[in-house]
């Protein structure tokens, strides 16, 4: 997370994920103090966030103050330092979308292995490169999945 592209993607991810992030951030146990220490927030801004009545409103107020890539990178650092790794993962995995792509990819590979490979003749020259963007409709999915060997 040190390149300019990474920083821009963090700002974009935080902006895109603002609403669900408000459900996961814990502002009251060191985060605001860490953001003060990192010069992300002023004392006045931190007090304004603290004055909100609910955790969700505090988080909304906090996220509204994050407007630059530098602030967002420091915000992620503050989350890590206060043990909120689940929030960091949520941001860096784009709200779970990267994880969903991996799961979809693995399901697609299982579909190819169990449904398509048995019907392709052994002497055929078909190449089946894995394609994580493809989507197969799987009518039934076995609960016991064998790993590839």
Steps between C-alpha positions, in 0.01 A plus 500: 500500500773740423451585134278781378269248333453316828421821687243604241339159521477529879321835473272355234430188707422702814272731303322208333470297820406789729160368601604143590820626662291698748378165634849361566721782629545537876587867556494508880792280600810681379425568135423870538809550717714324242352715222589808708854371548536439125365850424202366308259684731522822695387508863185682395419237237564216746273669755230545236519129420493408871194720557283289270244294690543160334797303372351505150472879499853529636622281218304697240648825633849350502475362147372836373828655617715266292544682171857435386710198416749592773226515763365164389840332514549637853146389588587143397818524708295618800258210451791256499656656809170476690447135410221552248651268241157378390421856385834527318426171325152623407649815343791331323283216373248750361221394732569132440484523121854366452415206726179437305698493176734236643210288626323532163822402323542189716136398450549542124809277508305235689222521244749453216665207678179318585270587209700592192824304517331156510317571171803625307663216304845407625653540156361851451723805490276721710674749721295603799685795651356611832301817457403679824257727317288221355186390674346158485156407621535207733173314550623300796800552720641217704562572867813284490751661269823323416809716456681494166778247477 
